[in-house]
Amino acid sequence: MKLAVGFILITTEPGSEIWVREEVSKIDCVKGQWIVFGNHDLFVKVEAENEFELTKCIVQEIRSVEGIFETRTLIGAEI
């Protein structure tokens, strides 16, 4: 079974990087995360059974984490 995969670039409110990382790590669809430097603060890999579940996780769970200022989501596609 192929999983739906996405990557999220997260920009946090100043000083919220560690809090956001800890909260995001508690979300089931999150399979990896890395603090990054530059325009974004956190790089997150997400996986779900299908694109609907992936989107639901991103919109309802990840984007609702307090301290997140902005997200950019990249959904993996098979061509």
KOLGU-4560 file (N, C-alpha, C; in nm, 3 decimals, padded with zeros to 5 digits):
<recs>
<n_xx: 00.084 n_yy: -00.118 n_zz: 00.000 ca_xx: 00.000 ca_yy: 00.000 ca_zz: 00.000 c_xx: 00.089 c_yy: 00.125 c_zz: 00.000 mol: A seq: 1 type: MET>
<n_xx: 00.062 n_yy: 00.215 n_zz: -00.090 ca_xx: 00.137 ca_yy: 00.340 ca_zz: -00.097 c_xx: 00.073 c_yy: 00.442 c_zz: -00.005 mol: A seq: 2 type: LYS>
<n_xx: 00.156 n_yy: 00.512 n_zz: 00.069 ca_xx: 00.108 ca_yy: 00.616 ca_zz: 00.159 c_xx: 00.112 c_yy: 00.751 c_zz: 00.090 mol: A seq: 3 type: LEU>
<n_xx: 00.025 n_yy: 00.840 n_zz: 00.132 ca_xx: 00.031 ca_yy: 00.979 ca_zz: 00.090 c_xx: 00.139 c_yy: 01.046 c_zz: 00.174 mol: A seq: 4 type: ALA>
<n_xx: 00.227 n_yy: 01.121 n_zz: 00.110 ca_xx: 00.340 ca_yy: 01.182 ca_zz: 00.178 c_xx: 00.342 c_yy: 01.331 c_zz: 00.150 mol: A seq: 5 type: VAL>
<n_xx: 00.376 n_yy: 01.408 n_zz: 00.251 ca_xx: 00.389 ca_yy: 01.552 ca_zz: 00.233 c_xx: 00.501 c_yy: 01.607 c_zz: 00.319 mol: A seq: 6 type: GLY>
<n_xx: 00.542 n_yy: 01.726 n_zz: 00.285 ca_xx: 00.645 ca_yy: 01.796 ca_zz: 00.361 c_xx: 00.592 c_yy: 01.935 c_zz: 00.391 mol: A seq: 7 type: PHE>
<n_xx: 00.612 n_yy: 01.981 n_zz: 00.514 ca_xx: 00.560 ca_yy: 02.111 ca_zz: 00.555 c_xx: 00.675 c_yy: 02.197 c_zz: 00.604 mol: A seq: 8 type: ILE>
<n_xx: 00.686 n_yy: 02.315 n_zz: 00.549 ca_xx: 00.780 ca_yy: 02.415 ca_zz: 00.597 c_xx: 00.702 c_yy: 02.505 c_zz: 00.691 mol: A seq: 9 type: LEU>
<n_xx: 00.746 n_yy: 02.514 n_zz: 00.815 ca_xx: 00.673 ca_yy: 02.589 ca_zz: 00.916 c_xx: 00.756 c_yy: 02.709 c_zz: 00.961 mol: A seq: 10 type: ILE>
<n_xx: 00.692 n_yy: 02.824 n_zz: 00.964 ca_xx: 00.751 ca_yy: 02.944 ca_zz: 01.023 c_xx: 00.677 c_yy: 02.969 c_zz: 01.153 mol: A seq: 11 type: THR>
<n_xx: 00.751 n_yy: 02.985 n_zz: 01.261 ca_xx: 00.690 ca_yy: 03.003 ca_zz: 01.393 c_xx: 00.693 c_yy: 03.150 c_zz: 01.435 mol: A seq: 12 type: THR>
<n_xx: 00.614 n_yy: 03.179 n_zz: 01.534 ca_xx: 00.624 ca_yy: 03.309 ca_zz: 01.600 c_xx: 00.761 c_yy: 03.315 c_zz: 01.666 mol: A seq: 13 type: GLU>
<n_xx: 00.822 n_yy: 03.432 n_zz: 01.675 ca_xx: 00.955 ca_yy: 03.441 ca_zz: 01.738 c_xx: 00.957 c_yy: 03.378 c_zz: 01.878 mol: A seq: 14 type: PRO>
<n_xx: 01.055 n_yy: 03.292 n_zz: 01.901 ca_xx: 01.070 ca_yy: 03.227 ca_zz: 02.031 c_xx: 00.986 c_yy: 03.102 c_zz: 02.051 mol: A seq: 15 type: GLY>
<n_xx: 00.906 n_yy: 03.064 n_zz: 01.951 ca_xx: 00.816 ca_yy: 02.948 ca_zz: 01.966 c_xx: 00.868 c_yy: 02.821 c_zz: 01.900 mol: A seq: 16 type: SER>
<n_xx: 00.989 n_yy: 02.822 n_zz: 01.849 ca_xx: 01.040 ca_yy: 02.709 ca_zz: 01.772 c_xx: 01.036 c_yy: 02.577 c_zz: 01.850 mol: A seq: 17 type: GLU>
<n_xx: 01.087 n_yy: 02.579 n_zz: 01.972 ca_xx: 01.094 ca_yy: 02.456 ca_zz: 02.052 c_xx: 00.954 c_yy: 02.408 c_zz: 02.089 mol: A seq: 18 type: ILE>
<n_xx: 00.868 n_yy: 02.500 n_zz: 02.132 ca_xx: 00.729 ca_yy: 02.465 ca_zz: 02.167 c_xx: 00.658 c_yy: 02.401 c_zz: 02.048 mol: A seq: 19 type: TRP>
<n_xx: 00.668 n_yy: 02.463 n_zz: 01.932 ca_xx: 00.601 ca_yy: 02.411 ca_zz: 01.813 c_xx: 00.656 c_yy: 02.273 c_zz: 01.778 mol: A seq: 20 type: VAL>
<n_xx: 00.788 n_yy: 02.256 n_zz: 01.782 ca_xx: 00.848 ca_yy: 02.126 ca_zz: 01.752 c_xx: 00.794 c_yy: 02.019 c_zz: 01.846 mol: A seq: 21 type: ARG>
<n_xx: 00.785 n_yy: 02.049 n_zz: 01.974 ca_xx: 00.735 ca_yy: 01.951 ca_zz: 02.071 c_xx: 00.588 c_yy: 01.917 c_zz: 02.046 mol: A seq: 22 type: GLU>
<n_xx: 00.507 n_yy: 02.017 n_zz: 02.018 ca_xx: 00.365 ca_yy: 01.993 ca_zz: 01.994 c_xx: 00.341 c_yy: 01.916 c_zz: 01.864 mol: A seq: 23 type: GLU>
<n_xx: 00.414 n_yy: 01.952 n_zz: 01.760 ca_xx: 00.400 ca_yy: 01.884 ca_zz: 01.631 c_xx: 00.442 c_yy: 01.738 c_zz: 01.643 mol: A seq: 24 type: VAL>
<n_xx: 00.541 n_yy: 01.709 n_zz: 01.725 ca_xx: 00.589 ca_yy: 01.571 ca_zz: 01.740 c_xx: 00.483 c_yy: 01.479 c_zz: 01.799 mol: A seq: 25 type: SER>
<n_xx: 00.382 n_yy: 01.533 n_zz: 01.864 ca_xx: 00.275 ca_yy: 01.454 ca_zz: 01.925 c_xx: 00.167 c_yy: 01.411 c_zz: 01.824 mol: A seq: 26 type: LYS>
<n_xx: 00.172 n_yy: 01.464 n_zz: 01.704 ca_xx: 00.069 ca_yy: 01.437 ca_zz: 01.603 c_xx: 00.104 c_yy: 01.309 c_zz: 01.528 mol: A seq: 27 type: ILE>
<n_xx: 00.006 n_yy: 01.218 n_zz: 01.517 ca_xx: 00.030 ca_yy: 01.084 ca_zz: 01.463 c_xx: 00.086 c_yy: 01.083 c_zz: 01.321 mol: A seq: 28 type: ASP>
<n_xx: 00.043 n_yy: 01.171 n_zz: 01.235 ca_xx: 00.087 ca_yy: 01.166 ca_zz: 01.096 c_xx: 00.229 c_yy: 01.219 c_zz: 01.077 mol: A seq: 29 type: CYS>
<n_xx: 00.286 n_yy: 01.280 n_zz: 01.178 ca_xx: 00.423 ca_yy: 01.335 ca_zz: 01.168 c_xx: 00.522 c_yy: 01.220 c_zz: 01.181 mol: A seq: 30 type: VAL>
<n_xx: 00.606 n_yy: 01.204 n_zz: 01.079 ca_xx: 00.702 ca_yy: 01.094 ca_zz: 01.075 c_xx: 00.846 c_yy: 01.141 c_zz: 01.086 mol: A seq: 31 type: LYS>
<n_xx: 00.868 n_yy: 01.271 n_zz: 01.082 ca_xx: 01.002 ca_yy: 01.325 ca_zz: 01.099 c_xx: 00.994 c_yy: 01.476 c_zz: 01.102 mol: A seq: 32 type: GLY>
<n_xx: 01.090 n_yy: 01.536 n_zz: 01.171 ca_xx: 01.094 ca_yy: 01.682 ca_zz: 01.175 c_xx: 01.234 c_yy: 01.730 c_zz: 01.205 mol: A seq: 33 type: GLN>
<n_xx: 01.267 n_yy: 01.846 n_zz: 01.149 ca_xx: 01.400 ca_yy: 01.901 ca_zz: 01.162 c_xx: 01.391 c_yy: 02.051 c_zz: 01.180 mol: A seq: 34 type: TRP>
<n_xx: 01.466 n_yy: 02.105 n_zz: 01.275 ca_xx: 01.482 ca_yy: 02.249 ca_zz: 01.287 c_xx: 01.569 c_yy: 02.293 c_zz: 01.170 mol: A seq: 35 type: ILE>
<n_xx: 01.529 n_yy: 02.398 n_zz: 01.100 ca_xx: 01.607 ca_yy: 02.449 ca_zz: 00.987 c_xx: 01.630 c_yy: 02.598 c_zz: 01.005 mol: A seq: 36 type: VAL>
<n_xx: 01.726 n_yy: 02.649 n_zz: 00.933 ca_xx: 01.760 ca_yy: 02.791 ca_zz: 00.940 c_xx: 01.730 c_yy: 02.856 c_zz: 00.806 mol: A seq: 37 type: PHE>
<n_xx: 01.689 n_yy: 02.980 n_zz: 00.809 ca_xx: 01.655 ca_yy: 03.051 ca_zz: 00.687 c_xx: 01.516 c_yy: 03.110 c_zz: 00.700 mol: A seq: 38 type: GLY>
<n_xx: 01.439 n_yy: 03.101 n_zz: 00.593 ca_xx: 01.305 ca_yy: 03.161 ca_zz: 00.592 c_xx: 01.206 c_yy: 03.083 c_zz: 00.678 mol: A seq: 39 type: ASN>
<n_xx: 01.234 n_yy: 02.957 n_zz: 00.706 ca_xx: 01.144 ca_yy: 02.871 ca_zz: 00.784 c_xx: 01.219 c_yy: 02.818 c_zz: 00.905 mol: A seq: 40 type: HIS>
<n_xx: 01.144 n_yy: 02.771 n_zz: 01.003 ca_xx: 01.203 ca_yy: 02.725 ca_zz: 01.129 c_xx: 01.198 c_yy: 02.574 c_zz: 01.148 mol: A seq: 41 type: ASP>
<n_xx: 01.103 n_yy: 02.508 n_zz: 01.082 ca_xx: 01.083 ca_yy: 02.365 ca_zz: 01.103 c_xx: 01.044 c_yy: 02.300 c_zz: 00.971 mol: A seq: 42 type: LEU>
<n_xx: 01.102 n_yy: 02.184 n_zz: 00.943 ca_xx: 01.073 ca_yy: 02.104 ca_zz: 00.824 c_xx: 01.012 c_yy: 01.974 c_zz: 00.875 mol: A seq: 43 type: PHE>
<n_xx: 00.891 n_yy: 01.942 n_zz: 00.831 ca_xx: 00.817 ca_yy: 01.828 ca_zz: 00.885 c_xx: 00.776 c_yy: 01.734 c_zz: 00.773 mol: A seq: 44 type: VAL>
<n_xx: 00.798 n_yy: 01.604 n_zz: 00.794 ca_xx: 00.750 ca_yy: 01.502 ca_zz: 00.701 c_xx: 00.623 c_yy: 01.441 c_zz: 00.760 mol: A seq: 45 type: LYS>
<n_xx: 00.519 n_yy: 01.430 n_zz: 00.676 ca_xx: 00.392 ca_yy: 01.372 ca_zz: 00.720 c_xx: 00.353 c_yy: 01.258 c_zz: 00.626 mol: A seq: 46 type: VAL>
<n_xx: 00.287 n_yy: 01.158 n_zz: 00.682 ca_xx: 00.238 ca_yy: 01.045 ca_zz: 00.605 c_xx: 00.099 c_yy: 01.007 c_zz: 00.653 mol: A seq: 47 type: GLU>
<n_xx: 00.016 n_yy: 00.961 n_zz: 00.559 ca_xx: -00.118 ca_yy: 00.913 ca_zz: 00.593 c_xx: -00.159 c_yy: 00.807 c_zz: 00.490 mol: A seq: 48 type: ALA>
<n_xx: -00.269 n_yy: 00.739 n_zz: 00.518 ca_xx: -00.316 ca_yy: 00.633 ca_zz: 00.428 c_xx: -00.358 c_yy: 00.685 c_zz: 00.292 mol: A seq: 49 type: GLU>
<n_xx: -00.409 n_yy: 00.808 n_zz: 00.287 ca_xx: -00.452 ca_yy: 00.866 ca_zz: 00.160 c_xx: -00.444 c_yy: 01.018 c_zz: 00.168 mol: A seq: 50 type: ASN>
<n_xx: -00.465 n_yy: 01.085 n_zz: 00.055 ca_xx: -00.452 ca_yy: 01.230 ca_zz: 00.053 c_xx: -00.557 c_yy: 01.300 c_zz: 00.139 mol: A seq: 51 type: GLU>
<n_xx: -00.677 n_yy: 01.243 n_zz: 00.150 ca_xx: -00.780 ca_yy: 01.302 ca_zz: 00.235 c_xx: -00.733 c_yy: 01.306 c_zz: 00.381 mol: A seq: 52 type: PHE>
<n_xx: -00.681 n_yy: 01.193 n_zz: 00.431 ca_xx: -00.634 ca_yy: 01.187 ca_zz: 00.569 c_xx: -00.513 c_yy: 01.277 c_zz: 00.590 mol: A seq: 53 type: GLU>
<n_xx: -00.427 n_yy: 01.286 n_zz: 00.489 ca_xx: -00.310 ca_yy: 01.373 ca_zz: 00.497 c_xx: -00.353 c_yy: 01.519 c_zz: 00.508 mol: A seq: 54 type: LEU>
<n_xx: -00.444 n_yy: 01.559 n_zz: 00.422 ca_xx: -00.494 ca_yy: 01.697 ca_zz: 00.424 c_xx: -00.563 c_yy: 01.728 c_zz: 00.556 mol: A seq: 55 type: THR>
<n_xx: -00.643 n_yy: 01.635 n_zz: 00.605 ca_xx: -00.713 ca_yy: 01.652 ca_zz: 00.732 c_xx: -00.612 c_yy: 01.673 c_zz: 00.846 mol: A seq: 56 type: LYS>
<n_xx: -00.507 n_yy: 01.596 n_zz: 00.848 ca_xx: -00.404 ca_yy: 01.608 ca_zz: 00.952 c_xx: -00.336 c_yy: 01.745 c_zz: 00.944 mol: A seq: 57 type: CYS>
<n_xx: -00.301 n_yy: 01.785 n_zz: 00.824 ca_xx: -00.232 ca_yy: 01.913 ca_zz: 00.806 c_xx: -00.321 c_yy: 02.030 c_zz: 00.849 mol: A seq: 58 type: ILE>
<n_xx: -00.443 n_yy: 02.033 n_zz: 00.798 ca_xx: -00.532 ca_yy: 02.146 ca_zz: 00.822 c_xx: -00.585 c_yy: 02.148 c_zz: 00.965 mol: A seq: 59 type: VAL>
<n_xx: -00.630 n_yy: 02.034 n_zz: 01.016 ca_xx: -00.696 ca_yy: 02.032 ca_zz: 01.146 c_xx: -00.600 c_yy: 02.018 c_zz: 01.264 mol: A seq: 60 type: GLN>
<n_xx: -00.488 n_yy: 01.952 n_zz: 01.243 ca_xx: -00.399 ca_yy: 01.927 ca_zz: 01.357 c_xx: -00.274 c_yy: 02.014 c_zz: 01.354 mol: A seq: 61 type: GLU>
<n_xx: -00.199 n_yy: 02.008 n_zz: 01.246 ca_xx: -00.072 ca_yy: 02.081 ca_zz: 01.243 c_xx: -00.094 c_yy: 02.232 c_zz: 01.241 mol: A seq: 62 type: ILE>
<n_xx: -00.178 n_yy: 02.279 n_zz: 01.152 ca_xx: -00.197 ca_yy: 02.425 ca_zz: 01.140 c_xx: -00.264 c_yy: 02.486 c_zz: 01.262 mol: A seq: 63 type: ARG>
<n_xx: -00.322 n_yy: 02.404 n_zz: 01.348 ca_xx: -00.387 ca_yy: 02.459 ca_zz: 01.467 c_xx: -00.292 c_yy: 02.470 c_zz: 01.587 mol: A seq: 64 type: SER>
<n_xx: -00.167 n_yy: 02.428 n_zz: 01.571 ca_xx: -00.070 ca_yy: 02.435 ca_zz: 01.680 c_xx: -00.039 c_yy: 02.582 c_zz: 01.709 mol: A seq: 65 type: VAL>
<n_xx: -00.054 n_yy: 02.618 n_zz: 01.836 ca_xx: -00.024 ca_yy: 02.754 ca_zz: 01.879 c_xx: 00.123 c_yy: 02.785 c_zz: 01.855 mol: A seq: 66 type: GLU>
<n_xx: 00.151 n_yy: 02.903 n_zz: 01.803 ca_xx: 00.288 ca_yy: 02.944 ca_zz: 01.778 c_xx: 00.329 c_yy: 02.934 c_zz: 01.632 mol: A seq: 67 type: GLY>
<n_xx: 00.245 n_yy: 02.870 n_zz: 01.549 ca_xx: 00.275 ca_yy: 02.864 ca_zz: 01.406 c_xx: 00.226 c_yy: 02.991 c_zz: 01.340 mol: A seq: 68 type: ILE>
<n_xx: 00.315 n_yy: 03.058 n_zz: 01.268 ca_xx: 00.282 ca_yy: 03.181 ca_zz: 01.197 c_xx: 00.239 c_yy: 03.151 c_zz: 01.053 mol: A seq: 69 type: PHE>
<n_xx: 00.310 n_yy: 03.059 n_zz: 00.987 ca_xx: 00.284 ca_yy: 03.032 ca_zz: 00.846 c_xx: 00.331 c_yy: 02.892 c_zz: 00.811 mol: A seq: 70 type: GLU>
<n_xx: 00.262 n_yy: 02.827 n_zz: 00.717 ca_xx: 00.306 ca_yy: 02.697 ca_zz: 00.668 c_xx: 00.308 c_yy: 02.699 c_zz: 00.515 mol: A seq: 71 type: THR>
<n_xx: 00.394 n_yy: 02.616 n_zz: 00.461 ca_xx: 00.397 ca_yy: 02.588 ca_zz: 00.316 c_xx: 00.401 c_yy: 02.436 c_zz: 00.305 mol: A seq: 72 type: ARG>
<n_xx: 00.305 n_yy: 02.382 n_zz: 00.233 ca_xx: 00.292 ca_yy: 02.237 ca_zz: 00.224 c_xx: 00.325 c_yy: 02.190 c_zz: 00.084 mol: A seq: 73 type: THR>
<n_xx: 00.407 n_yy: 02.086 n_zz: 00.078 ca_xx: 00.444 ca_yy: 02.022 ca_zz: -00.048 c_xx: 00.394 c_yy: 01.879 c_zz: -00.041 mol: A seq: 74 type: LEU>
<n_xx: 00.301 n_yy: 01.844 n_zz: -00.129 ca_xx: 00.245 ca_yy: 01.710 ca_zz: -00.132 c_xx: 00.322 c_yy: 01.629 c_zz: -00.236 mol: A seq: 75 type: ILE>
<n_xx: 00.370 n_yy: 01.511 n_zz: -00.197 ca_xx: 00.442 ca_yy: 01.425 ca_zz: -00.291 c_xx: 00.346 c_yy: 01.363 c_zz: -00.390 mol: A seq: 76 type: GLY>
<n_xx: 00.390 n_yy: 01.352 n_zz: -00.515 ca_xx: 00.307 ca_yy: 01.294 ca_zz: -00.620 c_xx: 00.388 c_yy: 01.190 c_zz: -00.696 mol: A seq: 77 type: ALA>
<n_xx: 00.321 n_yy: 01.085 n_zz: -00.737 ca_xx: 00.386 ca_yy: 00.984 ca_zz: -00.821 c_xx: 00.347 c_yy: 01.012 c_zz: -00.965 mol: A seq: 78 type: GLU>
<n_xx: 00.448 n_yy: 01.017 n_zz: -01.051 ca_xx: 00.422 ca_yy: 01.046 ca_zz: -01.193 c_xx: 00.467 c_yy: 00.929 c_zz: -01.275 mol: A seq: 79 type: ILE>
</recs>
